[in-house]
Amino acid sequence: MAARGHVQDPNDRRLRPIYDYLDNGNNKMAIQQADKLLKKHKDLHCAKVLKAIGLQRTGKQDEAYALAQEVAALEPTDDNSLQALTILYREMHRPELVTKLYEAAVKKVPNSEEYHSHLFMAYARVGEYKKMQQAGMALYKIVPKNPYYFWSVMSLIMQSISAQDENLSKTMFLPLAERMVEKMVKEDKIEAEAEVELYYMILERLEKYKEALDVVRGKLGEKLTSELQSRENKCMAMYKKLHRWPECNALARRLLLKNSDDWQFYITYFDSVFQLIDESWTPPAEEEHSLEGEVHCSIEQAVNFIEERITEESKSSRPLRGPYLAKLELIRRLRRRGCNDEYKLGDPEELMFQYFKKFGDKPCCFTDLKVFVDLLPPSQYTKFIRQLLDVIPLAAAAENEVALPGDIKALQQHLCVVQLSRLLGIYHAMEKKQKLAVVRELMLRYRHGLEFGKSCLKTELQFSDYYCLLAVHLLLDLWLEGEEAAVWQCLTLLEEGLSHSPSNAQFKLLLIRIYCRLGAFEPVSELYSSLDAKHIQHDTIGYLLTRYAGSLGHYAAASQSCNFALRFFHSNQKDTSEYIIQAYKYGAFEKIPEFIAFRNRLNSSLHFAQVRTERMLLDLLLEANISTSLEESIKSMSLSPEEDDIPWKDLRDNRDLTVLFSWDPKDRDISEEHRKLSLEEETLWLRIRSLTLRLVSGLPTLGHTIQPKNSEKTAENGVSSKIDTIRALLQQLEAAVDSGKKFLEQKIQYPVLGPPPTRMAGFFSNGSCQCQTSLFYLVSDIYELDTNGLDSAEIQERIGNSFKSLVERLTDLFNKCKGDLIEVRDGTLKTHPNLLENLVFFVETISIALWVSSYCDSVLRPFKSNLQKKKKKKKESSVAMPPVFTHFLDYVTELQTLTSNVIDHIKGLEIILTALKLEELSLKDTLLLQEEKKFTKTVQGKVQSSYHHSVQEIGELLKKRLDTIKKLKI
């Protein structure tokens, strides 16, 4: 921990044992040691704070906070106490308290450089940019060092970025920052590269591109040395902004002469050539073409320049891909513009063939050529592939045998051709028999290729892994065409591939997607965990896990995966603050806006909002049995029906939908349209779930309050009553449901490895939506009864009808859960994940029904006790009970019967799943080879076990619900 290096503090020796205990995680001993020390030295503030840290880490947050505030109130100035309090507040996620701490310390020790810089960093953690600016200048006055001055300048830029009014940003904050830097420039006080970077950033944001260019090209620009070509890149950016295409072209040309393999400069070179052609620009007769030298302004010059680069490349000791790809890029651009000059560069098919001959053994060859396959006419696809195959040195083979590569180089070349065949749609056009033959050939090549990877480490991928992946993609095509056995073969091949290449992320990702599609979540947790996803990946690929965990009945795993994701999102806030502080310390000013944008991107993440909502619904589902525990759970989550903390307008879809490799042609691949539709679907579903959560959180707020008849129940200051909030939310839910139904009418089909669809379709089709909406309308009716009393026969009748229709709807929902989860047809296994999802929806709906029933019970119980008191007073043997009591009791009885029936059904499913002997399944399919049989058995066992686990967890939860329903008696 901090503060141990200050030997001048005589208390260090006394405090050292406490520090050691805290560092080693022995918090109880740290508290005991602190108590001992405080008995002898009552005024040793640091010991109190260290004790508070121990208390915080043992879960006694309130005690820790009280102790910390006791010390903070004394406004300590010793370094030990301040550092310890900083650590404690950070662990409490209360960085704003650190600012108060150092504000007090700075007042007492006004000339301390250390305390002033700590105050500045404390403001940086909470984003107080104006105070940062003031603290930076105060620091510079005490210690006139350049970094402190520029901290203040950067804080002005941050004020401009965070300003709501863009006009204010450009008329006040940025001009002030510019003047501050210009003052240093005039006084010749600019010392570091970071200061020039900051000046450039200000001018760029003010759109003073000419001035920014002058800075980079001038004396100050000489300081820009840390990054390769930093000056050139900045000049290029400014030339583009200023539309100075001659300079842009000349600079790109000059940089390509230095390095003819830098792709970004080819793009700039072509962009500028065509801009100059469009502007009919001609070079001056006598003067220099431009500030940067010679300019190319015709297609002729561009063609010659690329040809020269290729000639130069042939003399190079290392083969360079850039010039050859630039030639293809130029052909594509000429073709798009309808120019007839492309013939000067050659035939694209021949150029791609020559490129393959030169670079075909490099794994990047496929991705390079993939960009340019649209230059080939479809009629030439088969011929082109045959041409490529002819130049691969494959070993001679007997008739009807597969010719195999003799070395890794030939294997890579063949793999490139196979990938191109898939991309050009050659495999898609095949019949079922041909596809199966290709699968067998690819797997033969895969197993043969394993010989080349015998010496590979476990962390390395096998050279032939792509053969296995391509075989799986072909089998997925067959599965989509209705071949049920193909999906099991996919899993078998992927499990086999994973056994040889345990670090192959593509195998794991495909297994995750396919297991989830089959409704088996159990193997997925382990697979995702073994991916070892890092940092931002929890946001970009986390959806693969969280989408299915809860919906397939693995509640414990769902809870764990949501917690895992939320931990990352919550730590992002704290971590980003630390990155910003480091950026200030080391003068990496240009990174600070990037860190802020990164934090905002994660805070507005669609996945974050989804996980947060689903996590809270899941917690209520698992923990809240009756209204009292529901109220406690909602309170602990700080849930309020009035508050909506989802940034709907700023939601960011950070999902990586291309994380799975795809070799599909453009018309079968994920399109931009698919992305937009998927985001729309996810947002609609999130809105429905969020409104459901808010409606549930509103139930305990209603309570049973005896109101005078026909009273206008309005809170102070004209704020609507709680029931009005519920009714407003219900209207919003109806609107969201209508939007969802309209969306589903489009019947969108995503590619098989594209974005997974939401649960919205099942929610509507199985009747859960109607049930849940009816339950919330029932709440409104019960509230009306509570307010108007038992006099209204109409309300009672309406409630009675609602109870009847609810039982009917719940019964319908149960009927849609019936059926075998796994069945064997003609020796092939077929799963029914929709039945599992329906069961999960049933559990959720019955839980909401229970919470609503609990509210009904709380309303009807006092009415009944009042009636019984009247009965005793009048000494009448029979006072007519209002029908609503009978309706409610009948409803609860039917609810109990229905839940018992579902539990019995689940027990039946468990028996069937246990009795299912998968090893007896026919494995005589022609697709299966001997070595695959053990993997097939493993796969089927995993699916069976997962379904068994799902059914058990659903059954356990329903038993809890049944126990609670039995207690519902007025």
Secondary structure, DSSP 8 states (H G I E B T S, - for coil): -TT-S-TT-TTHHHHHHHHHHHHTT-HHHHHHHHHHHHHH-TT-HHHHHHHHHHHHHTT-HHHHHHHHHHHHTT----HHHHHHHHHHHHHTT-HHHHHHHHHHHHHHSTT-HHHHHHHHHHHHHHT-HHHHHHHHHHHHHHS--HHHHHHHHHHHHHHHHH-S-HHHIIIIIHHHHHHHHHHHHHTT---SHHHHHHHHHHHHHTT-HHHHHHHHHSSGGGG--SSTTHHHHHHHHHHHHTT-HHHHHHHHHHHHHH-TT-HHHHHHHHHHHHHHHHTT----SSS-S-TTS----SHHHHHHHHHHHHHHHHHSSS--SHHHHHHHHHHHHHHHTT-SGGGGG--HHHHHHHHHHHHTTSTHHHHHHHTTGGGS-GGGHHHHHHHHHHTS-B----TTS---BSSHHHHHHHHHHHHHHHHTTTTTTS-HHHHHHHHHHHHHHHHHHGGGGTT--TTS--TTHHHHHHHHHHHHHHHHTT-THHHHHHHHHHHHHHHH-TT-HHHHHHHHHHHHHTT--HHHHHHHHHHT--TTHHHHTTHHHHHHHGGGT-HHHHHHHHHHHHHHHHHHHHHHHHHHHHHHHTT-TTHHHHHHHHHHHHHTBHHHHHHHHHHHHHHHHHH--SHHHHHHHHHHTT--TT-----GGG-B----TT-S-----GGGS--HHHHHHHHHHHHHHHHHHHHHHHHHHHHHHH------TT---B-GGG-B-HHHHHHHHHHHHHHHHHHHHHHHTT-----TTS----SHHHHHHTSHHHHHHHHHHHHHHHHHHHHH-TT-HHHHHHHHHHHHHHHHHHHHHHHTT-S-SEEEETTEEEE-HHHHHHHHHHHHHHHHHHHHHHHHHHHHHHHHHHHHHHHHHHT-S-----HHHHHHHHHHHHHHHHHHHHHHHHHHHHHHHHH--GGGS----TT--HHHHHHHHHHHHHHHHHHHHHHHHHHHHHHHHHHHHHT---
